[in-house]
Amino acid sequence: MSSLPDRFQPEAVLASSAPGPRDLPQRLLYATSSGIGGTGLDSTSLEGVRASHRADFLTQAICYGIGQTDIPRSSIRSLQWHPVRVLSFLDSEEYYGAKKRYADWIAARELRLGDYDAFHGWSGDCFRSLIEARIKGVPSVMDIPTWHRNKGSTKRGETKGEREARLADRSWKDWHRDLPIERARMMAEYDLADVILVPSRKSAETFLAAGIPESKLHYVARGVDPERYSPGKPPEKLRFIFAGALIKRKGVHHLLEAWKKLALRDAELVLVGSLHDEIKPYLHDAGDHVRHLGFSSRLQDELRASSAFVFPSECEGFAKVTLEAAACALPIITTPESGDAVIHEHNGLHIEPNDVNSLCSALEHFARHRDQLQPMGQRGRERILRCLTWDHYRQRLLQGYARAMRGSH
């Protein structure tokens, strides 16, 4: 059982009063190497920017690309046509490292030249910016997309790959090998930020394990739009659904192995998401009643047409797809590592990551107790409405800003 305080859970937002204007910044700079509006982190960034825009203290947001229309363009600086585009021929880690460094450089310069009283950055994107904020006495919050860089373990200051690259014979042609964001840089960000925004209890635990003070952490569970993601009519046939990238980190290979092992009658497994090469052999050998639909822009329709959601990931910040499934009133089988959408045996079942037997037991339990699925899913939907919408996310974020401002006085 986790020893985290109660404030590290979605329900805690209900017990906290909304901060008043005097508790909040007046001139915020928000910077991210993602876009504002879209899918994944782009959607989280949009809701974060909305929080400060609606509270009337967003001065400028820096991002790559704009996928929304309700926040004025005058408040957002897009780096979409950035000079780093000429490096798109590099591998993804190097290219995204270059994008992060460029966004950080732009934000640091903006802090240095502009008039701001708060800064919001993202882990891996804001080393220079946080230094500039410290120099100018500007309170800062830093968003964490997933876990502490060390994932709850004790590790060296540099990775094995970083050390090998440092000791290797190199020429000027190897300049691009320094572009990925190194571990030491991220560790320094953790120290520089005034408040660290963690997306889940598991994320908070990895920071505590690394020695980060609990008082520095602020819980900002992700949210979902409960109107877009709403219940449908359960199918007559038992239909399990997984949604996300079909990769090993998300446990898809274990799910396919468990499905083949169980050979459930009158049931099907639907996979929604991009298929990666590492999963193709498992999918080819998965047995009967497995369908891969590929990417879907209407995931809500697939969720509404399903009986239960399965997401056996080994590492997530807070998998928003679990919130989307819960909002559609689906009972969920997932890991504690996937976020805080599930209360065990209340609106779903928790399983251990990378444990096929545990996954088999959960799938079999749902298959044998189909009468429990709808009530369980409805409880999940009710919890979403109670504390896990985007409105709740924005309220938690404003509380994080107020916390940073209090610490600066």
N, C-alpha and C positions, 0 to 999 in steps of 0.2 A: 504494500500500500504506500502511495506517495506521501511524503511529509510536507508537501507544498501547502502554503496557507490557502484559505478558502477563496481569496481574491483571484487565484489562478484557475478560474472556472467560469463558464459562460454566465451562470446564474448571478455571479457577483455584480454584474452591471445593474441589476434590479435594486440592489441595496445601496448603490452609490448615487448621490445627487449629481445632476449635470452642473458642470462648472459655469460660473457667471462670466460676463465679459471682462470683468476686472482680473479674473484668474487666468485669462487666455492671452496669447500673443496679440500684437497689433499689426505686425508686418512680418509675415512668414515667407521664407524661401523653401520651396519643396523641390527636391531634385531626385531623379531616378534615371537609370539607364534602360528602363523599359518604356513602353508607350503609355499614354493616358487614354484608356478606353480600348476595349477589345476582350481578349481571353487571357486566362492565366493571371500573371502578376499585373498585366495591363489593366485588368478589371479592378484589382485591389488598389492600384495607384489611382484610378479614377475615383473610387469611393473615398480614398484618403484626401484627394484634392477637393472633392465635394464638401467634405467636412469643414475645411477651413474657408472655402468659398461661401458656403451658406452661413457660416458664423461671421463672415465679413472681415477676415483678417488674412486672406491669401493675397500676397503682393505679386509673387511670380512662381510659376512651376516650370522646371526644366525637364525635358523628356525627349525621347526619340519617337516621334509620330503621335498624331492626335486622332483618336477614334471616337470622339464624342462631340456634341453640339451645344450642351446646356451651359458650359463654362465659357465665358468670353475668350476669344483668341488673344486679346490684349493681356490676359493674365497668364498665358502659357507660351513659353519659348520652345519651339520644336527644333531639335537638332537633326531632323530627318535627312537634310541634305548636307550632312557633316563631311569634313574632309577624310575621316576614317574610312569612308566608303571605298576609297582606292585600295584598301587592304582586304577587301572581301575575298580575295583569292587565298588568304591564309586559312588554316584549319579553324574550327569553330572556337576552341578555347582561346586561341591567340586573338582572333578577330573580336570576340566578345570582351576579352581583356582590354583591347585597344579602345573599344567603345566605352567601357566603364572608366578608363583613365581619362578619356577626353571629356566625358560628362562631369567627372570630378573636377577637372581643371577649369571648366566653364563655371561650375557652381562656386568653386573657391574664389575665382576672380570676381564673380557677382557679389559674394559676401564681402570681399575686400573693398569693392568700390561702391556698393549699395548701402541702403539704410534699412537694416533688418533687425528684428529683436528676437527671432527664433529661426531655427534651421531644422528641416526634416530630410534625412538622407537614408539610403539603403545600404546594407552591408555589402562590402566589396566595391561600392561606388563612391565612397565619400572620405577617404583618408585625408586628402589635402583640404577638403571642405571643413572637416572637423577641426583640423589644426587652425584654419583661419577663424572658425567660430570661437575657438578657445582664445586666440589672440585678441579678438574684438569683444570678448565677454558675452557672446551670443549663446543662449541656452540651446541645446541640441537634443533631438531624439533620432534614434537610428532604428529602422525597420529591419527585421530578420525574416527572410523568405522561408527559412527552414530551421535548422538546428545550429548550435555552436559549431564552428569549423572543425573541432576535434571530436564531435559526435559523442560526447560523454566519456571519452577516454583521455588518458594522459599521453601526450605526444610531444615530439621535439618541436623546436621553433620553425623548422623547415621540413618539407616532405622529402621522401627518398628521391623523388624525381627532381626536386629543386636542388638538392645537394649534388646529385650526379651531374646536373647541368652546370652548377657552379664550378665543379672540379674538372669538367671536361675541357679539352683543347677546343677553342672556338676562334672563329674569324669574324670579320665585319659582316659576313653574309648571314651570321646567326643572330642578328640584332632582334629579330621577331620572337626569339625564344624567351625574351624578358617581358613579353606583353601579358601573359596570364597573371591574374592577381595572386600573389604569393601568400602563404599562410601568415607570415609575420606581419604583413600589411593589415590583414583582417584582425589579427590579435590587437594591433595598435588601435584600430577603430573601436574595438570593444572598450578599451581604456579611455579613449578620448570622448566618447559619447556620454552625455549627462544621463539620458534615459534610454534603455534598450527595449524596443517593442517586440515581445515574443508572441508568436501566433498560437501556441498550444502549451498544454502542461508538459508534454514530453520535451518540447523545445526549451522551456524554462529549466527542466531538470538537467539538460546537457550544459546549460550555463552555470548552474549551481555546482555541478560536478567539476567544472573547470575553474572554480574559485571566484566567479563573479558574484558580488554581493546581491542577496535577494532584494534589497532595497533599491537596487538600480534597475530592476526588471519591471516592466509593465505589461500586463496581459491584454492582447487585442485580438481575440478570436475572430476569424473571418466570418463573413455573412453570406446571405443568399436572398434573392428576390422571390418571396413566397407567392407572388402572383404569376410570375413566369413559370415557376416550378410549383405545380399544384397537383393534387391527387387525380388519378384517372380511375378507370374501371379495371379491377384485377382480372387477369386472363383466366380462362378455365384451366388451361395447362400450366403447370408450375414452371415459371420462367425466371431463371436467375440471370442477372445482367452485371457485367463489369464494364466500366468506362474509364478511359485513360490511355496513355501510351502503352502499347503492348511490349513491355520490357521486363527484365528479370527483377529490377529494383522494386517494381510494383507487384511482384509475386505471381505474375501471370503463368509462369511455367509450373509453379506449385498448384495453381488453380486447375490447370489442364491435367496435371497428374492426378489430382484428387478426383476430378470429374471422371476420368477414365477408370480409376480404381473403384468408384462407387457404382458406376453404370446404373444410375437412377432410372426408374421406369416412369413414363409419362411426364418427363421433365426435359427442359432444354437449357442450354447455356448460350447466352448472346454476348459477344465481345464487340465493344464500340471503341474505336481508336485506331491510330496508325500502327501498322504491324512492322516491328523491327526484325532484322535478320536473326537475332539471337533467339527469338520465339518461334520462328517458322518450323523447325523440326518438331517442337512440342505440339504445335497446332496440327501438323500433318498426321501426328500419331495420337490425336486426342480421343478418337473413338466417335461414336454416334451422337447426334443431337447437339452439335456445337456449330454455331453460326458466327462468322466474322463479318460485321457490317461495314468496317472501315470507319473513317471519320464522319461524324454527323453534325450538321449545324443546328439540328433540332433534337438535341439529346433529351430534352424534356418529354418529347413524344415517346421515345424509346423507354424512358423510365416509367411513364404512366402506363405503358403496356406490359409492365413486368410485375413479378410477384415479390422479388427480393433483390437486394444489391449486395455484391461481393467485391471487396477491395482489400486483398491481403498484402498491402505494401509494407516494406521494411523500414521506410524512411520518408516522411513528409513533414512539411511545416504544419499546414492544416489543409488537407486535401478538400478543396471546395466541392468536388464532386460528391463527397459523402454528405455534405449539407444539401446539395441539390437532390440527392436521393431521399434524404429524410424529409425535405419539403414536399416531395411527391408521395409522402406517406408510405415509403418502402422500409421494411425492416432491413437491417444491415448486418453483414458479417464483415468485420474488419479488425485491424490491429490497433492497440493504443498508440502506436507510432504514427498512425495516419491522421491524428487530430482528436478533437473532443466532441464529435458529432454523436457518439454512441455512449449511452450508459448501459453497462453490461446487464443483460436480462431485462432491461426496461424497454428499449427501442431497438435492440439488436444484441449481437454476441461479440465479445472480444476473443480473439485467438492470438496465439503467439506467432510472431513473424517467422517465415522460413520453416514452418512446421506443417507438413502435409497431413499428418494424423489429426492435428487439432482442426485443420480446415475440413477434413473429411467428417469429423464429428459434428461440426457446426452445420455443414450442408445437409447431413443426414437428419439432424434434429429438426431443421426447417421442413424437410420433406415429410417427416413423420408427424409433425404437429402443424399442419397447414392452417388449422383453425386459429392458431396464435398469431399468424402473420399480419392480418389486417389490424387487430387491436394494437399490436406492437408498433406497426407503422404509423398508426394514428397518434400514438404517444410521441413518436419522433417528430411528427408534424407539429403537434402542440408545443413541443419544446423549442422548435425553430421559431414559432411565432412569439414565444415567451422571451427568448434571449439570443437568437442567432440570425437575425435579419441584418441587412446592411445598415439599417438605422441604428441597431445596437452596436455594430462595428464602429460607426462614426462617433457614437457617444463614448465608447471606450477610448477612441483615439483622442478626442477632446480632453478626456481625463488625463491621458498621457501628456498632452501639451501643458495642461495646468500643473502637472507634477514637475515637469521640467522648469516651468517658470517659477514655481515656489522654491525650487532648489537654487535658483539664481539670486534670490534676495537674502 
